[in-house]
Amino acid sequence: MIHPEAVIHSMVGLRDGSIIAQMGVPDMRLPIQYALTYPERLESGVDEMDFYKLKKLTFEAPDLAKFPALSLAFYAVRKGGTLPCVLNAVDEEAVTAFLDGHLSFSKIVPIVEKVLLKHKIIKAPHLKELSSVDAWAREEAKRLIAN
């Protein structure tokens, strides 16, 4: 979902229907620090949240036509197994090629989609298989980028 205020950094939906959210000022230093130091809570140096200034939280559905890569991410998560690993690897290669000037921005999503659709999913992969799938996906991406 789109959250314009950018103060909710993560949310978890629980079995009983409740949701626990990690909130803070729109500054990624706090959630990154928490991810790196969990379960400890260290002094972050970021400002405290001022709820009186915030006033509201807004949530909007994403425009999937405008952000087609998001549809591919939803597809990879639904299919599961090794497909999210493939998505990540191909996306990293395509974005790197774009940033290096070797690929146009409009080609990123088609390349990701081609590799996702070509991949034969392993449903419950071991770490060694994930490493192999990551390498395969990167090579497929590089091959498509070169053509």
Residue, then its C-alpha position, 0 to 999 in steps of 0.5 A: m500500500i501507499h502511505p504518503e506520511a511514511v511514518i509506518h515502517s513495518m506492520v505485522g498482521l496477527r492471527d487474532g486480527s490485530i496489527i502491530a506497527q513499527m512507527g517513527v519519523p520519516d527517517m530510515r535510520l531508525p528501522i535500519q538500526y533496529a534491523l541491525t541491532y535487534p533485539e536491543r534498542l539503542e539511542s538512534g539520534v532521530d527526532e521523536m514522533d510528534f503525533y500532534k503535527l502528524k494528525k492523520l495516517t493515509f493509505e492508498a492502493p498502489d496503481l499496478a498499471k503505473f508500477p508494473a514491477l509490483s505486480l511481478a513481486f506479488y506474483a513471485v510471493r504468491k508462487g513462493g519457493t525460489l521465485p522471490c530469489v529470482l525476482n531479487a537477483v534479476d531486479e538487482e542486475a537490471v537496475t545495476a545495468f540501468l544505473d551504469g547506462h547499459l539498459s533503458f529504464s523501460k526494459i527493467v520490468p520486461i527483463v524481470e518478467k521474462v526470467l521469472l516466467k522461465h524459472k522452474i520453481i523449487k518449492a522448499p529450497h535449501l540455502k545451496e539451491l538458493s545460491s544456485v538459483d540466484a546465480w542462474a537468474r543473474e546470468e539470465a538477466k545479463r544475457l537478456i541485457a546484452n541482447 
